Amino acid sequence: MPVAYSNVYLQSAGMFLPGAPVDNAGMDAFVAPLNRISERIKRRILAENGIQTRHYAIDGEGHTVFSNAQMAASAIQAALDGAGKTLADIGFLSSGSSGGDALMPGFASMIQGEMAAPPMETLSVHGVCAASVGAMQAAAMAVESGAHRLALSVASEMPSRLFKRSRFAAQGYDTDFDAHFLRWMLSDGAGALLLGGPRALPQTGGLRLKLRWTHMRSFAGDYPVCMQLGMTPDRSKSHLDFPAWSDAEAAGALALRQDIRLLPHLFDVCIHEYADLAHKGWVPGRGIDHFLCHYSSERFIPVVDDLLNKAQLAIPRERWWSNLAWRGNTGAASIFIMLSEFLEKEGTRLKAGDTVLCFIPESGRFTAGYMLWEVELDTPDAPERQAVFPHKTEATGTIAGDALPDVSTIAPPHDPATAPSALAPLLTELASIWQDYRSRVWRTPLLQRIRTRQLQTADYVRWMSHWIPQVREGSLWMREGAASLTGDHAALAALIDLHASDEQNDFKILHSDYLKAGGTETDISRLRRNPGGEALNAYLHGLAASPNPIGLLGAIYIIEGTGQRIVPSLLPLLRAALPLPPDAFRFLEYHGANDENHLERWLLAVQMALELDSEGTAQQAILQTARNTAALYLMQFQHVLPDAMH
């Protein structure tokens, strides 16, 4: 299944192409013909691939002008400059390439060293064209998970060093067609993407580009090697198995080859994979607005077009965009360079709601890679475009038009800007705690499964079984806390008691939902909280038993806020995904509708608590309890699915 994202945006894109463009006539100065048939092969290949100019990081003498790491560093710097950021702002760096300048260590580490970058998390993805997708997916997940605020992904390729005529001296300046082929196909370059939170792209005039999903799938188990470096032409022996490097070179094991007879199968496999994604609801039913296809040769345009048409997923040719003709085929770097230049040249044509599909087929041993972006208005309250991702439900076979909810649209329980001035400082800090809690909850396995329509009825029943005993305790610890309030806090105690009375039977509604959904335990006392629920329950009871536990108001903020803000966003998805009757969701519906009133009562309680605070400790107690409750409630969410915690 694809990896879906709710809060990953393209902050900027950068590219680096070494040297001046080299036209077809000038290629011989860099990639010289090997023998009398080389020129004929060259003319045939260039006539089919449509490449007119490309770039090389070597000079006419074969000397390296820019190393692979230097090209990657230059692309990264362009991306950083475009966003007004520095390396000190970056916490994660991933690289995708078929090979760096050294066999080891990892390419990302070499790039970090080249830039003298500060300590950061790195990942080197080794492969061919789709290595860029793997690297970007890792960076996107680092941002989505909240592990890093900004993440860089770079892809860089320098095959020209393999194509120098001198490389073929050990073979008597002769080789097979498969090795000839790529000499006239591939060239050098690097591209980089900076990922983070919502941010307008300057090329688009006030729009931002949101990453919806990425998908990679390898078919290496189904097909032989198509593109390789390091094995003999018959793939029977590795270059490491020869007595010396010179022996491996003489045997042709260090020549980059592609079996062009397998290439038609690659596009067939990749388009079938795309059709499967569309069938499962990951592709917008209205079609793709901008198609960035990394085909290695213009010869394959009609092949891809025909396959899309046969799958009834046609994308009109005027929506295709490629820079292959003037940038060449730069392997893994191609899609990053393409996206960067697309935004530079076509950014003003984008409009809110547009989708941008990046398609990256890899011939190494057949991997399909995809990235889907959506254009948004750069406003805090920009509405999600409806029905961009219609989903075909398994139960009914109908299309459900609910857009995936966006974590950024779930506001804090109380807006500090509209609160009484005396409460603004407290509510501002609580809102900060809420933002972090909300973001982390949104990324738990349970919420991910709900948002991607993968939740099963058994998952819902399990969730309810954990939640029922937790909700039952709510009115108990609130009453216990009210009883612990002394002195001038009598009015506050009465208000908390009133709130506890309102919620004392809520667990019975939840238990009814559980039974309607297929739960079998009729004795509520036999249901058990999960480890997160146990920890939360113990913490709140312990706090409630302490003298004047004003901090409990922080716990209520998180708990009631979850019911009033997060739950309503999930309810439509649960109803659409689960084949259950309407009365199996009464608790969620009730809280979504009634917690608004509960939070207004909470606001009054906080005002009373602060007015009675003669020691100046109430605000800090509320904030600390909110932090602790958020951490423990998050743990409750994390432990719902049996395979989520290890």
Secondary structure as GFF3:
##gff-version 3
##sequence-region A 1 646
A	DSSP	beta_strand	3	4	.	.	.	ID=ss1
A	DSSP	beta_strand	9	16	.	.	.	ID=ss2
A	DSSP	beta_strand	22	23	.	.	.	ID=ss3
A	DSSP	three_ten_helix	25	29	.	.	.	ID=ss4
A	DSSP	alpha_helix	38	49	.	.	.	ID=ss5
A	DSSP	beta_strand	53	54	.	.	.	ID=ss6
A	DSSP	alpha_helix	68	83	.	.	.	ID=ss7
A	DSSP	three_ten_helix	87	89	.	.	.	ID=ss8
A	DSSP	beta_strand	92	97	.	.	.	ID=ss9
A	DSSP	alpha_helix	107	114	.	.	.	ID=ss10
A	DSSP	beta_strand	121	126	.	.	.	ID=ss11
A	DSSP	alpha_helix	131	144	.	.	.	ID=ss12
A	DSSP	beta_strand	151	157	.	.	.	ID=ss13
A	DSSP	alpha_helix	160	163	.	.	.	ID=ss14
A	DSSP	three_ten_helix	165	171	.	.	.	ID=ss15
A	DSSP	alpha_helix	177	183	.	.	.	ID=ss16
A	DSSP	beta_strand	189	196	.	.	.	ID=ss17
A	DSSP	three_ten_helix	202	204	.	.	.	ID=ss18
A	DSSP	beta_strand	207	218	.	.	.	ID=ss19
A	DSSP	beta_strand	227	228	.	.	.	ID=ss20
A	DSSP	three_ten_helix	239	241	.	.	.	ID=ss21
A	DSSP	alpha_helix	245	250	.	.	.	ID=ss22
A	DSSP	beta_strand	257	258	.	.	.	ID=ss23
A	DSSP	alpha_helix	263	279	.	.	.	ID=ss24
A	DSSP	beta_strand	290	293	.	.	.	ID=ss25
A	DSSP	three_ten_helix	298	300	.	.	.	ID=ss26
A	DSSP	alpha_helix	301	310	.	.	.	ID=ss27
A	DSSP	three_ten_helix	317	319	.	.	.	ID=ss28
A	DSSP	beta_strand	320	321	.	.	.	ID=ss29
A	DSSP	alpha_helix	324	327	.	.	.	ID=ss30
A	DSSP	three_ten_helix	331	333	.	.	.	ID=ss31
A	DSSP	alpha_helix	334	346	.	.	.	ID=ss32
A	DSSP	three_ten_helix	347	349	.	.	.	ID=ss33
A	DSSP	beta_strand	355	362	.	.	.	ID=ss34
A	DSSP	beta_strand	367	377	.	.	.	ID=ss35
A	DSSP	beta_strand	391	392	.	.	.	ID=ss36
A	DSSP	beta_strand	399	400	.	.	.	ID=ss37
A	DSSP	three_ten_helix	407	409	.	.	.	ID=ss38
A	DSSP	three_ten_helix	416	418	.	.	.	ID=ss39
A	DSSP	three_ten_helix	421	423	.	.	.	ID=ss40
A	DSSP	alpha_helix	424	442	.	.	.	ID=ss41
A	DSSP	alpha_helix	445	451	.	.	.	ID=ss42
A	DSSP	alpha_helix	457	483	.	.	.	ID=ss43
A	DSSP	three_ten_helix	487	489	.	.	.	ID=ss44
A	DSSP	alpha_helix	490	503	.	.	.	ID=ss45
A	DSSP	alpha_helix	506	516	.	.	.	ID=ss46
A	DSSP	three_ten_helix	524	526	.	.	.	ID=ss47
A	DSSP	alpha_helix	531	544	.	.	.	ID=ss48
A	DSSP	alpha_helix	552	561	.	.	.	ID=ss49
A	DSSP	pi_helix	562	566	.	.	.	ID=ss50
A	DSSP	alpha_helix	567	577	.	.	.	ID=ss51
A	DSSP	three_ten_helix	582	584	.	.	.	ID=ss52
A	DSSP	alpha_helix	586	611	.	.	.	ID=ss53
A	DSSP	alpha_helix	618	638	.	.	.	ID=ss54
###
